[in-house]
């Protein structure tokens, strides 16, 4: 008997999550702003991560390739910081960190610099990083433990 696979055939729709912006960001009336985060697919996140991974032949001090079992050994390196910043840029709908006017204002030509420029205080960047990664399912949501810590004090 064939099982029904239609339960796994979901329509691919864009999900936007609204979250508070860092507390220093307010509108002209002093009201806190909200950020909008697009929930990226696992495939999109994987592709971004792959773009910041390099693979090259591993060489010894004299410049000869390492050989193991008759095979050339490869060395892989990842720029995780840049990959995470790219993920943040792709996920944030508001503020749009790819906006030309905004990039010109901060004098950036690389989108991966934008999160560091817009959220220039370490506490702001940490908050945005945690919030975006949690919304994307890349970090566990620790709100309950934070609420417990606040209740203790």
N, C-alpha and C positions, 0 to 999 in steps of 0.2 A: 504494500500500500504506500503510495507516494504521499509525503507530507506536504502541507500547504506552505509554500515559501513566500506568499504574498505579505505575510507579517513582517518580513525583512525588506520589503520593497517600499521604502519611504520616499516621499517627495523631498527633494533637496531644496529646503527653503532657508533663507537667511534669518538668523536669530540675532536680535539686537538687545543687549542688556544695558539698562541705565543704572549707574552707580554714582555716588557723590564724588566730586572732584576733590583734590587736596584742599584742606580748609582755607588756604591762602588765596584761592581763586574764587572771586565773587563778581557778580554783575554790577552795573552802575548804581543799583539800589542797595548794594551790600548783601544781597541774597547769595547763598552758596550755589555754585554751578554743579551741573551733572555732566558726567562723561557718558558717552555712548560707545559700547564695545560690541563689535561684531564677533560672534562665536565662529572661529575659523575651524575648518575641517581638519582632521588628523592628517590627511594627505597634503593640505596646504602647509601645515606646520612642518611636516617631514621635508617637503621641498625647500622651504626656507632654510632649515637646518643643514640640508645637503649643500646648499649654495655657499655655506661658510665652513665646509670641510674640504681639506686638501689631502691628496694622497700622492706620495712621491717615493722613489726608490731610496731605501735607507743605505747610507754610505758610511764606511769606516773613516778613521782619521786621515788615511792616505787617499781617500776619494774613491775607493773600490766598493762596489755593491756587496752587501751582506747576502750570503747564500745559505739557505737552510733546506736540507733534503733535496738539493738540486733546484730549488726554486728561489727566485729573487725575493728578498724581504722588502715589504713596503712599510713606510712610516705614514701614519695618519695624524693630522692636526686639525683641531676645530677651534674656531673663534666663537665660543659660546656667548660671550658678552654681546658681540655684534649681532649674532643670530637672534638672541632674546630681544634686543632693541628693534630689530627688523620686525619681529613678531608683534611687538607692541604697536609699531607704526601701522602695520596691516590691520590689526584688530581695532584700533581706535578710529571710530567714525567721527566722533566729536570729542576733543578737537581733532581736526584732520591734519595730521602732522606732515602729510605730503602736499599740502596746499602751497602753491608757488609763492603767494604773498607772504605767508608765514615763514617759509624757508628763506625768502629774501630778507625778511625782517631780522632773522637770526643769523644771516650770512652763512647758510649751510647749503652745500651741494650734494651731500650724502644723507639720505633719509635716516640712516642709523645714528646720526649725530643729534637728530631732533629731540628724542626723549630727554637727552642730557641737557639740552639747551632750554626747552620749555619747562621742564621740571628740574631746575638747576640746583635746588636744595636737595641734599641727600635724602632727607625725610620724605620729600615730595616724590622723588624718583622711586624710593623704596615702596611707598604706598601705591603708586601707579603700577609698578612691577608686580607686586603681590595681588593687587586687584585684578589686573588683566590676566595674569597667569591662573588665578583662581577661576575667573569667568570662563577661561578656555579649558578648564579641567586639568591643567598642568601642575597645579598646586592644590593641596587639600585645604578646604575651608576650615579655618580654626576659630570661627566666630564664637562657638560655644565655649571654647577654652578661654578666649579673651573675655567673654561675659562673666565667666566664673572668676577670673583674675580680678576684674573690676568689682565684682560683688564682695570679694575678700577684703578689698581696701576701703 
